Amino acid sequence: MHTHSTAKALRLSRVFRGDGRSVVFTIDHGKTHGMMKGLQDAGETLEWALASGTDAVLLNPGIFRRYTDLWTRYPSPGVVLALDIHITGTIPGESSGRQAYRLLSTVNEAAAMGADAVKVVLAFGRRDIEVHADNVRLVSEVVRESEILGIPVIFEPTLWGDGIPDDQKNDPQHIPNICRVAVELGADAIKTPYAEGVFEDLCKALPVPVTVMGGAKTDTIEDLYHWVEKIAGEGVKGLIVGRNVWQHSDPKTVWKRLNEIFHPELSRRA
């Protein structure tokens, strides 16, 4: 794991375990979707996740403020705070056909709350180049602030733009390029959609840990397990997963199995 800041390296070590990998529990969906099945009670969901063991949690500052006390009750996982919002509509869960990007919190505020890392979206494929330019400017400001405070920045490069058809949002031609741009802009780690056939080379080429987002809910739980085994074998350093766990009828069992797949050596020692 390559970082140029001692403080960043120490904080990343609280997100990635001794084997260099991380399974991150994410519940940051509420700011764009509102109530979601399996995530109606954020405190309840967080509590069983922390009690079950998780390397890190990705969540919004507002929720972290309300449930910080849970981190004192269980072995403390890393805290990754989402600083931004990718806006596609004015009604939760619905799209207006337009897009905007804003920062909701600063790195300084995240540091004051005790965050180990922050996450920002870098969405590609927008029709409006000014919206993309605003996104680049704002994430660059986050990087500059993070260098002063020693807080790692996890970039989320995606093909979420309104100019990208749905069937191309995991395009293997584009995913490596957008990840490289994120590193060029100062990412300390990457969270990106998976693309077939490119991740083994991508993970070797990039000088920062590459993590993959769990994405939309899979058809069967076995599909999820097979997919996680596949990406783990391709050099991916992290799985950031939410709805495939907390929307399942037996989320605790799913969570346990995902950790066993991604941390086989640590699981055998337990």
N, C-alpha and C positions, 0 to 999 in steps of 0.2 A: 504494500500500500504506500503510494508515494504522496507525501505532503511536504510542503516547504515551511510549515509552521508547527512548532512543538505543541502549541495549544490545540491546533486543529487535529493533529495526530492523536492526542490524548482523548479528545472528544469523539473522534471517529472510532476509537477503540471501545467506546461505550455503546456504539451502534453495531459494530461488527465483532463477532466473538473471536475466540482464540484461533479458530480454524480459518479466520478471514472471511467468514460468511455471515449472513444475517437474514433472518426471517422476520419481516416487519409487519406488524398488525396495523392496518390503516382504517381509520374511521373519520376521514376528513371530508366525507361526501355531503354532509348536512348543509354546508353553506350554499350549495347549488341545487340540491334536491329536496331539502327539508326533511320530512319524515320518510324513512325508507324501511321496508320490511327487514326485521332483524336488528335494526338500529334505532328503534323508537326510543329506547331508554339507554342513552349513551353511557351513563354511569354503570348500569348493570352489565352491559357488554364489556366495558373496560375492566370491570372488576374480575369477571371470570377469565378474561384474557391474561391479566396480570397474575392471577392466582395460578393459571395453567403454565405460565412461563412464556415470555416473549423477549426476543433480543431488543426490540425497540418498538415504539408506537409512533405512527404518523397521525397527527391530529391538528385541529385548529386552535389558536391561542385561547379563544373564548371557552371552549370545552375544557382545555387543560387547566385554566384558572379555576373552573368549578370543581374539578376532580383531582387536584394536585395531591390531596390527602391520601389517595390510593397508593401513590408512590412511596409513602411511608409505611404502608402495611405489608408490602410484598417486596421480594428482591427487585431492586429498581431497574427497569429496562431503560434503554436510551430514549430520549425524547427528541423527536423531529417535529418541528412546528412549521406548518404551511403558512407562508407569509402573504399569499396572493389569492387572486380569484380570476378565473377565466370565465368571462360572462358571455352567455349566448342568448339570454332571454331575461325578462323581468318577472316571470312566474316560475317558481321552483320546478325543476324537472322538464320545463318546456323551452323550445327554441324559437327565437323570433326571426332567425335567418340573418342576424347581425352578430358582430362579435366585438368585445372590448377586453381590456386587461388592466387590472389595478393591483397595487400593493395595499394590503390591509394592515400590516404591521411592519416594524423595522427590525433589523438585526439587533439593534441595541435593546429593544423591548424584549425580544426573544432571549437574549443573553441574561437580562434582568430576571426573567422567569425561570432560568436554569436550563434552557434548551441545550442539547448536545449538538444539534445541527438544525439547519433550516432548509426548506424546500421551496423552489420556485418553478413555475411552468414556463417553458419556451415553446410556444405553439407555432408550427410552420404550416404553410399552405393557405394563408388567409388571402382573400381577394384584395383587401385594402392594405396596401404596403405601409401606410402610416400607422395602422394598428400594430403591425409587425414591428415597425421601428420603435414604437412606444414600449413594446414588450422587451425588445433588446436593450433599450435605454434603462428601463427600470431594473431588469435583472443585473445589468452592469453596475448600477448603483448599489445593489445588494452585495455584489462581489467586493466592491471597494470597501464597504462598511465591514464586511466579514474579515477582510485582511487586517483591519485595525483591531478587531475584537477577538480574532482567533476562533471564529465559529465556522465550521465546514458548511458549504453550500451544496445541496443536492439539486442538480438541475433535472427537470422533467421535460426533455425534448420529445415532442409529439407531432403527429400529423393531424391535428384537430381542426385545422383551418377550414373555413367554409368553401374554399376552392378545391378541396380534396374529396373525391367520392368516398363513400363509406368502405367500398371494397379495396381501397388503396391506403387505408390508414395504418396498415402493417406492411407497407411496401418494402421489400428487402433492398431495393435500389436506393431508397431514401433514408431508411433508418440509420445506417452507418454514417451517412453525411450529416444528419442533424445531431447525432451524438458527438461527432468530431467538432462541429460548430460550438456545442455546449462546452466542450473542454477548452476550446480556443477562447471562449468568453470567461473562463475561470472556474468551471465546475470542479468540485472536489470529489464528487461521485455522481453517477448517472442513474436515473430511474426512467425507463423507456418501454414502449410496447415491444413485444417480441416479434421478430421477423424470421421466417424460415431460411436456413442455409447460410446465414451470415454471422451468427453470434460467436462461433468459435474463433474466427479471425478477428472479429471486432473486440472481443475481450482481451485477446493477446496484444492488439495494436494500441488500445487506449491506456494511458498511464494512471487511470483512476478506476476504482471499483465500478463495475456495471451491474445494476440491479434491474430486474424486470417486474413490471406491474402485473398483478393477477388478472386484471381485465374483467370483461363481462362474465357472468355466471356461466359455467360450463354445463353441457347436457347431462353428464353423469359425473359422480365423484371420482370414478376410476379414470375418466378422461383427464381430470385435474392432476391426479397422482402420476399418470404416465407423462404428462407434459412437464411436471416439476422434475421428475427423474431425468428427462431429456435435457432441460436447460441446465440442471446442475452438472451434467456431464459435458456441457459445452463451455464451461468456465465462468458462468454467471455467478457473481458473488453475493447476490441477494435476491430475495423474493419479497415483494411488497404486495400484500394481499388483504382484501377486505370482504367483499360481498360473497365470494366463493366459500368463505368460512361462515360469516355471521348470517347468511341467508340459508344455510343448510339446516336440516332438521336436527342434526347432531353436531353442532359446531365444535365442541370440545374434542371429539374424536378426530375430526378433520384437522384441527389445529395440531394435535399431537402427531398425526401421521406426516404432515408437511414438515414439521421440525425433524422428525426421524429421517426423512428423505434428504433434507438439506444439510443436516448435521450428523451423518452416519457415524463418524468416529466418536464424536462427543456422546451420541446416544448409546453407543456400545459401552462407554466407560461409566455411564450413569447407573 
